[in-house]
Amino acid sequence: MVVDSVNWMAGGAQGSGVDTAANIFGKACGYGGLHVFGRREYHSNIKGLHSYFHLRISSREVLANVNDVDLLAAFDAETVVRHLNEVSPEGGVIIGTHQLGTKVMEIPTLPPEFKAEIAKFMKENGVGETLNDWLEHTKQRNVHVFPVPYMDLLAEIGEKLGIAQMSKITRMINVLTIGVSFALFKYDRTLAEKAVRETFAEKAKIAEMNVTALNIAYDYAMAHFDGFKHRLEKSAVNEERIFLTGNQAVAMGKVLGGCRVQTYYPITPAADESEFLEANQIIRSRNGEDEAIVVIQTEDEIAAVNAASGAALAGARAATSTSGPGFSLMVEGLSWAGNNEVPLVITYYQRGAPSTGLPTRHGQGDLRFAVHAGHGEFARIILASGDIRECFYDAAKVFNLAEKYQMPVIHLLDKAMANCSQTYPVFDYSKFKIERGEFLTEKELEGKEYRRFRFTETGISPRVALGTKNGVHWHTGDEHNEFGHISEEPLNRRLMVEKRMKKLELVLKEVPLEDKLKFYGDINAENIVVSWGSPKGAIIEALGILKQEGFRLGFIQVRLLHPFPAEEVKKALEGKKRIIDVEDNYTAQLGGIIREATGIAPNYYVLKYTGRPVTTTEVYKAIKNILTDKSSGKEVLTFGA
Amino acid sequence: MNALQMAFAELGLEPHQIVLVSGIGCSGKEAHNVKCYGVHTLHGRTLPFAMGIKIANPSLEVLAIGGDGDGLGIGAGHFVNAGRRNLDMTYIIHNNGVYGLTKGQASPTLRLGVQTKSLPKPNINEAVNGIALAIISGFTFVARSYAYDVRHLKDTIKQAIQHKGLAFIDCLQPCPTYNNVTTKEWYAGEDRKDASGKPQPRLYKLEEIGFDPVVRDWSEDFQKKMAALDKAREWDDRIPIGVFYKNELEPTFQERLSSRIPFYMERPPAKQKLCDENKFSTADLSEFIKELKAS
């Protein structure tokens, strides 16, 4: 397997600046015309437990992570213990000299089940108890070790900047590792300086301290280390690019899509999106008149969903954003919105579940829940993005769907997309249209009798915002008549149920194919992969590698998950020899839905439920096993610390 | 209901300017019986719906109406948190001590040891004091009225609507079907007649004893709150109705939003254009792009 990328990982205790380091590193690479894909992993904990950031860098667009790490920048001993086996041959490890004597079994943050694993490893491989013993052992695989005397370097920085108090500058170990890393990669240090200045743009003094630290580390590494072969080289680029997370892409998409009220209760991994929105709540407008989004932190998710429904009834485009536990609380409100045909948008980031599950980790176990949540039968739309670019456009589109078809829309995402970051050419948003559907104004209502839930051929009744003159109407969670008043009459009931449900047929008729399914690779080949959500990037990359190896294979990404585009999926799957379903869950939920809707079942499964997203490497291996008939039918993936 | 419509008429409010948000319970259906926008919501969730409506379009006159179980039982969390925001709207609780729609179980305002005819055993829970809870939660207008005193109720509703900030009305209301303890006759004191055989009513009006609930300067606030809490403790023998507390010095949620979004009142979320005449979104994302730039 040949992969034309370089992989850098920073790891350390939560709160020690891993995120900042990765952001600086990624931006510096971006400034040099390189593409970056980053994956952030962290514990459900405020400070102290292990976190890491894997960055994959290439001169071409990168869509997912691989298993390898070419340079591991370890802020602490645990990072080495956790990731040493991922470091590729000819790769390197940057570690503080003061950490070398650490006895690994005495690292206080290691959980007992992990200690048992490493004890076994040490015994089987005859590895000694100190970190140095581990590093010596890994040198057998031609891994380079770059010990850095951080404390001496910090002292030098302190002296240079006239800071006597070491505690004020020890936080800068993260920037020191960036300096050392870029020196080892022989990368243009001015780009790193620019990234540091940009990151601390609002704190000039801190920016300069960090630039000093960066250079001292860079110079130290240039003078003391050699033998490392990986290189990062600038490449000319003639387009403007951005480096962003899924959370940020969704926030921007919402602004574009006209979302003007966002409610939320803090929950991982959704809250970053709301915070980003609130920080940027004034919206510049091309027509010169500023607009603004009101972001409300509510007392719970029940309030969040119902306040969003209220705002939507009043005529604002409104959304709420949450993950599994929060969505569980929203379900009664979802049912109300379904009954009242409210254009409500719920951005749903799945995470490891059930219950509190793995609050900061990934999972795709909530597809069935999103499809069926709520008592009773009502119409909803579920759209799942597969990458950060789609997160952006879909986050805007869902408001058009919600208002045109007057039903709740769940924008189904996951933790991997929320927290992954990727470089992209600046998104072109000049063509995005706001389609509000049948939405009556005061004038249009004049002199007419208005019925909010009027029976129509399509099931869509023209809508009126609360407060509009001549449009007084009612809403209720009870079954209601055309005016919105309570009715238990059986005929009315039948007509109302049919009116609400038949809108789904219209959705299936009108939604364009690319929002239902996307096709990649050789779609006419006899073997095909189906998936949804964040595994997309790894699958596309795996397909590329397999193609080079002579395997013909197609990939269908399902985007519209409800109402399910059964006809199109059936057409794409009919007559295939191998249908390989890739999902980050245990029960292959999409596979089940496909079978239910089309009568065709996948016959191979690639599943992962460790709480970590799939990598290109493991998807490639699993599919290759299947294509070469080495698979029992189900490949369970396990990679990742 | 009469009182509401009278209040709207006397304030000159047109039906389309008003949104009546109700919960589940006997009071839930009220929204359907008044000629104005009506949103009959979920049990306990009137305040969140009302909040969303008011924030999206602050020019609407928003009234939330619910039962005691709705507001102080299942919705108690929203009650407390609504106080923290002080949105300029009105919340009326119909307080009858029982859950009527499910045949008379004890509501959160029924006192410990009381046994209405529908209860198999005396109430094992102590009551929550809605007036006191409203005051300490941050409601800036807190009043009580009585359903059979339509004129008083109408006047109280008018004051609540005119109040700048979040207003709460505890509307005492007998439940003729299930509550045989706090009945109309009980409120009228027919169980305790004086020597001449005249009933001694339990209800009395705060305004008639010269009680001054208005905070005119922050220095008075603590004292006024304590006096109001003291009045809120009264029950059984003498039950006050009228305004317990009123403070218009506290910034409303709309004022707080306006300090961040200067044009909020002129162009609230529901009134923004979003797009040009050809429907293209007018949002300019260049500030975001600048922040995320990596080239």
Interface residues (C-beta under 8 A of the other chain):
Chain A: G26 K27 C29 G30 Y31 G33 V36 V237 E239 E240 R241 I242 F243 L244 Q248 A251 M252 V255 L256 G257 G258 R260 V261 T263 N280 Q281 I282 I283 R284 S285 R286 N287 E289 D290 E291 A292 I293 V294 I296 T298 E299 D300 I302 A303 A304 N306 A307 A308 S309 G310 A311 A312 L313 A314 G315 A316 R317 A318 E332 G333 W336 A396 T423 V426 F427 Y429 S430 K431 F432 K433 I434 E435 A465 L466 G467 T468 K469 N470 G471 V472 H473 W474 H475 T476 G477 D478 G484 H485 I486
Chain B: E14 P15 H16 Q17 V19 V21 I24 K29 A31 H32 K35 C36 Y37 G38 V39 H40 T41 L42 R45 L47 P48 F49 A50 M51 G52 I53 K54 I55 A56 N57 S59 L60 G77 H78 V80 N81 L257 R260 I261 F263 Y264 R267 P268 P269 A270 K271 Q272 K273 L274 C275 D276 N278 K279 F280 S281 T282 A283 D284 L285 S286 E287 F288 I289 E291 L292 K293 A294 S295
